Amino acid sequence: MALTQRIFFSNLVQRRSGGQPTFGRIGVSKGASVLILISVLQVLANIALLPVQAEPLSPTEYQVKAAFIYNFAKFVEWPMGSSAQDPIFVIGILGQDPFGGVLDEIVSGKTIRDRKITVKRFSRIEDAVSSDILFIGNSEKESMARIIQRLDSAPVLTVSDIGRFAEQGGMIELVIDQNRVRFAINVAATEQAGLKPSSQLLKLARIVAGPTKTKE
């Protein structure tokens, strides 16, 4: 990753040992930290993506998407009694991994509510159900219905860039709009799983109505 890209993402996701977000070396209060997190999402949503053959001065599509995934964890509340009690916060990738090492680099050394973040790769949905966040790769497009059904109402925040993902019962869909990464949320699907996206996150999202997960 180029130096300018490392500085960019370091400034976006850098956190002090006490858990308070910072911009560079500037400490912030708890109230101000929320405003900074919102600003981070707004900045991410307005970054023009790096053309394939351009000089690497801007982040690539999956660098921005990885930063989004990390920041989603800060704006969603998981139910008590779920894996929220586990000391490890798992971001899973199901199927083909489009991130390479980018997602690992962004979350390296980071925590969510005092839980250390780790990235795990899965080839089977049966092995991924204990994830806190699960990114579903494009290789799983034909298996979407089975994946959503298998997760049932498990407290797993599902994220994907598969077309119409949110409309098919997924929770957060990452989309490219005018060369920028945006996101849509199926609120009904998150609520059915016991997850609570913050009002700040919902304000930045396109709200999608679609099927929720159903039991057999």
C-alpha positions in Angstrom: 0.0 0.0 0.0 1.4 3.4 -1.0 2.5 5.8 1.8 -0.4 8.3 1.1 -2.9 5.4 1.4 -1.4 4.2 4.7 -1.6 7.8 6.1 -5.2 8.1 4.9 -6.4 4.9 6.5 -4.3 5.4 9.6 -6.0 8.7 10.2 -9.5 7.2 9.6 -9.2 4.3 12.0 -6.4 5.2 14.4 -7.5 4.7 18.1 -5.8 5.3 21.4 -5.2 2.5 23.8 -8.2 3.7 25.8 -10.5 3.2 22.9 -11.2 6.8 22.0 -11.0 7.6 18.3 -8.4 10.2 17.3 -7.5 12.2 14.2 -3.7 12.0 14.1 -2.5 13.1 17.5 -5.6 15.1 18.5 -7.5 13.5 21.4 -11.3 13.9 21.6 -14.1 13.7 24.1 -16.7 10.9 24.0 -19.3 13.2 22.5 -16.9 14.5 19.9 -15.8 11.0 19.0 -19.3 10.2 17.8 -19.2 13.2 15.5 -15.8 12.1 14.2 -17.0 8.6 13.5 -20.0 10.0 11.6 -17.6 12.3 9.7 -15.4 9.2 8.8 -18.4 7.5 7.2 -19.3 10.7 5.3 -15.7 11.0 4.1 -15.7 7.4 3.0 -18.9 7.8 1.1 -17.5 10.8 -0.9 -14.1 9.4 -1.9 -13.6 8.9 -5.6 -12.3 5.5 -6.3 -8.9 4.8 -7.8 -9.0 4.1 -11.5 -7.3 0.8 -12.5 -4.3 2.3 -14.1 -4.0 5.6 -12.1 -1.2 6.6 -9.8 -2.0 5.1 -6.4 -2.7 8.4 -4.6 -6.4 7.5 -3.8 -7.8 4.4 -2.1 -9.0 1.5 -4.2 -12.6 0.2 -4.1 -11.8 -2.6 -1.6 -9.7 -0.3 0.6 -12.8 1.9 1.0 -15.1 -1.1 1.5 -12.8 -2.5 4.1 -12.8 0.8 6.0 -16.6 0.8 5.8 -16.9 -2.7 7.3 -14.6 -1.7 10.2 -16.7 1.4 10.9 -20.0 -0.4 10.7 -19.0 -2.3 13.8 -19.0 1.0 15.7 -22.5 2.0 14.8 -24.3 -1.3 15.4 -25.4 -2.8 18.7 -25.3 -6.5 19.2 -27.8 -8.2 21.6 -26.7 -9.3 25.1 -26.1 -13.0 25.4 -24.8 -13.3 21.9 -21.1 -13.5 20.9 -20.9 -10.0 22.3 -19.5 -11.6 25.5 -16.6 -13.2 23.5 -13.3 -11.4 23.8 -12.7 -11.8 20.1 -14.8 -9.8 17.5 -14.9 -11.8 14.3 -15.2 -10.3 10.9 -15.7 -13.2 8.6 -15.3 -13.5 4.8 -17.4 -16.1 3.1 -16.3 -17.4 -0.3 -13.8 -15.6 -2.5 -11.9 -12.9 -0.7 -11.7 -9.6 -2.7 -9.8 -7.7 0.0 -6.4 -9.5 0.0 -4.6 -8.3 3.1 -6.3 -4.8 3.2 -9.0 -5.7 5.7 -6.5 -7.4 8.0 -4.3 -4.3 7.8 -7.1 -1.9 8.7 -8.3 -3.8 11.7 -4.8 -4.8 13.0 -4.5 -4.0 16.7 -8.0 -2.5 16.8 -10.8 -3.4 19.2 -14.6 -3.0 19.2 -16.0 -2.5 22.7 -12.8 -4.0 24.2 -13.0 -7.0 21.9 -10.0 -7.7 19.8 -10.9 -7.8 16.1 -9.8 -10.8 14.0 -10.5 -11.6 10.3 -11.4 -15.1 9.4 -12.0 -16.7 6.0 -14.7 -19.4 5.4 -15.7 -21.6 2.5 -18.8 -22.9 4.2 -21.7 -20.9 5.8 -21.9 -23.6 8.5 -18.5 -22.6 9.7 -19.2 -18.8 9.6 -22.3 -18.5 11.8 -20.3 -17.5 14.8 -19.0 -14.3 13.1 -20.1 -10.9 14.3 -19.8 -9.4 10.8 -19.9 -11.6 7.8 -18.9 -10.3 4.3 -20.4 -12.5 1.6 -18.3 -12.6 -1.5 -19.5 -12.6 -5.1 -18.6 -16.3 -5.5 -21.6 -17.0 -3.2 -24.2 -15.2 -5.4 -26.0 -18.4 -6.4 -26.2 -19.6 -2.8 -27.6 -16.4 -1.4 -31.0 -17.8 -0.5 -29.5 -20.8 1.3 -27.0 -18.6 3.2 -29.7 -16.2 4.4 -31.8 -19.2 5.5 -28.9 -20.9 7.3 -28.2 -17.7 9.3 -31.8 -17.5 10.2 -32.1 -15.0 13.1 -28.5 -15.3 14.2 -27.0 -12.0 15.4 -24.6 -11.8 12.5 -24.3 -8.5 10.6 -24.3 -9.5 6.9 -22.5 -7.3 4.4 -22.0 -7.8 0.6 -21.6 -6.1 -2.7 -23.7 -8.6 -4.5 -26.4 -6.8 -6.5 -29.7 -6.5 -4.7 -28.2 -8.1 -1.6 -30.3 -6.0 0.8 -33.5 -6.6 -1.2 -32.9 -10.4 -0.9 -32.7 -10.3 2.9 -29.1 -9.3 3.4 -28.5 -6.5 5.9 -25.9 -4.0 4.4 -25.2 -3.8 0.7 -22.2 -1.9 -0.5 -22.8 -0.2 -3.9 -20.9 1.9 -6.3 -22.7 5.1 -7.2 -20.9 7.7 -9.5 -17.6 6.1 -8.7 -18.1 6.2 -5.0 -18.9 3.6 -2.4 -22.4 3.9 -0.8 -24.4 1.6 1.3 -28.0 0.4 1.7 -29.5 -1.2 4.8 -32.4 -3.6 5.2 -33.5 -2.5 8.6 -36.1 -5.2 9.0 -33.4 -7.9 8.5 -31.2 -6.3 11.1 -34.0 -6.0 13.6 -35.0 -9.6 13.1 -31.5 -10.6 14.1 -31.6 -8.5 17.2 -29.1 -6.0 15.8 -29.6 -2.2 16.2 -28.0 0.1 13.7 -27.6 3.6 15.2 -29.7 6.5 13.9 -26.5 8.2 12.7 -25.7 5.2 10.5 -29.3 5.0 9.1 -29.2 8.7 8.2 -26.2 8.0 5.9 -27.8 4.9 4.3 -30.4 4.2 1.7 -33.1 2.2 3.4 -34.2 -0.9 1.5 -37.4 -2.8 1.9 -36.9 -6.5 1.3 -37.6 -10.0 2.6 -36.3 -10.9 6.0 -35.0 -14.3 7.0 -37.7 -16.8 7.5 -37.7 -20.0 9.5 -38.6 -23.3 7.8 
